Amino acid sequence: MTERTMPLFPLGTVLFPGGPLSLRIFEPRYVDMIGRCMREGTGFVVVLIVEGREAGSGALTTAAVGTEARIVDFNQLDDGLLGITCVGAERVRVVRAWRQDDGLNVAEVTAVAPDPATAIPPDCAHLPAALERLWPELGPTYAAAATRYDDAAWVGNRLAELAPLEPSVKQGLLELADPAERLRYLAPMIRLAPPEADA
């Protein structure tokens, strides 16, 4: 597979394809990175921190699979910092990573095959209904997103990013190659609440 060099943004969270991500940018290395991405129309890779911390110069270990983030909006926040809104694009695998002199983490990455088109398995039929009922409550971050309740990959990714799971568990779900397997992992945790009775 073709390798390409991309900036890394290590975080304590997991970004799924199609998922939203809002960030406050204040470190000079990331302000420069965002400016370059916007000028060139490129993205950066969000990777989960496995060990260490992103700030500082200490050792940092990240997951081997991350998701390319594409910038879709930006604004100046009330505190003067740069705010950006991103959406997850394709998954990528980190082949080799290093830190530049300016402190920016970069890596050679290869694309991970996208999830195949998969129908909702019958034993997971309650999951799209549960997500559809939850959708209006998710606020403006999700309001403009296109919905695909018949797509196992899309439903699984949305539920995985919304579920109160440990980041390491979410990372495992991100790395699964089978959308139906992702749904079946989530299915026992999510029940379809009965509709509220009319007053």
N, C-alpha and C positions, 0 to 999 in steps of 0.2 A: 504493500500500500504506500501511496505517496505521503512523505512526511512534509510538514510545514512548521515553521517557527511561529509560536504565538505567545503573547504575554499571559502569565498566570495571575489569577486573583484568588489566593487561598482564603477560605472562609470556614466558619463553624457550621455551615449549613450546606444543603445539597440542592442544586438547581436541576430541574428536570426539563427535557425538551418541551417547548410550548409553555413553560411556566414563567410567571413574572418575577422580577427581582428589582427592588429599589435599594439604592446605595447612596450613602453620604461620602463624598470624596474630599479628603483634606490633605493627605500626604502628597508632597510634590511629585514623587515617582508615579503616583496614580493619576494625579491631575495631568501630567505629561502623557501618560498612557492613554487616558480617555481622549485627550485632544488629538493624539495621533490616530486613534481608532475612528474618531469622527471625521477627520480630514480624509482618511484613506478608505472609509466605508468598511472597516474590518471589525472583528470582534475580539474578545478575550476569553480565556478559559477559566471558569469557576471550578475550583477543586476543593474538596473537603480536607481540612486539616486533621491529620491522624495523630500527630504528636508534635509538641512544641507550640509556639505561638507565632503568628505572622509578624507582629511588630518586633523590631530589634534585629539583631544580627545572629541570633542563636540558631541552632540546628532546627530544621523544619521538615517534617515528613507529611506528605499529602497522599491522598488516594491516587491510584493509577488511572482511574477513569473520571473524567469531568465532563462538563457541558459548555459548549461555546455560548457566550452571552452576546447578544446583539443589542446595541443601544437604540431605543426607539423614542426617547424623549429626555430632555434635560431642563433644569431650571436652577435658579439661585435660591437657596433656602433662606429662611428667616434669620438664621445665624450667619449668613454670608457664605456658607459652604456650597459646593457644587452638588446638586442632587441629580441622579440619573435613574432612569427607568429602563430596564433591559427585559428581553425575553429570551428564554432558552432556545437554542437552535440544535445542532447535532451533538451527539456524544462523541468524545474523543478519548484516545488512550495516550497517556504520557509515556514517551519512549525514553527521553532523557531530559532532565531539568537542571537548571543552574541559576545562580543569582548574578545579575550584572553589577557593575561598579556603582551604578546609581541606586542599587537596592531592589530593582525590579526583578521578580522571578519570571523566567521565560522557560519554554520547553519546546522540544521537537515533539510533535503530536501526529497521530494518524487517526483517521475517521473510524468510528465504530459503526458497523452496519445499522441502519435505522430499523426500528421495530417493524416487522411485517404487518400488513393489513390483517387484522384478526377480529372476527366477530366476538361478541360477548358470550362467554360460555353459559349454558343454561343454569349451572349451579352458582353463577355470579350475577344473575339477572336483576337482583335487588340493588346492585351497586350503581348503575346509571340512574335509577330512580332516586336513590339517596342523594347522589350528587346534584341532580336536577332540582331537588327540593332545597338543597343547601345553597345553590348558586346565587339566588337573589340577595342572600345575606353576606356575600363575600366582599361587597363594596366596590369602589371604582377601579381597583387594581384588576379585577376580573371582568368588570362590566362590559368592556369592549371586546373581549376575547370571543372568538368563534367557538361554538360548542359542537361536540361530535359524540353524542351519547351512544352511538352504535359502534364506536371504535374502541376496542379493548385497550390499546396503547394509550390513547388520550384519556380515557376514564381512569385507567390505572395510574398514570402520571399525576393527574390532578388529585386523586385521593391520597397518593403516596406523599405528595408535598404538603397536603393539608392535615394529614393524620398526625396526632401527637406521638411520634415515634422518635427514638434516639437517632441522631445523625448517622451512626454506623449502620443501623437497620435501613434507613433511607438509601444509604450508599449501596447496600446490597440489592435493594429493589431497582435502583438506577442501572446496575450492572447486569440485571437479568436480561437474557436475550428473547425470552418468550413472554409476550404481553399477558397471555392467559395465566401463566404461572404467577405473574405479579398480582393479578386480580385475585387469584385463589389464596394467596398469602393474606391479602387484605380482607377477603370476604368474611371470615369469622369475627373480625373486629368491628364491622360496620353493619348495623341493623337499620332497616327502614322503619322509622318511627311512624305510628299511626297518624293519619291526618287529624288536625284539630277540629273538634266539633264546632259547627256554627253556633254563635251565641243566640 
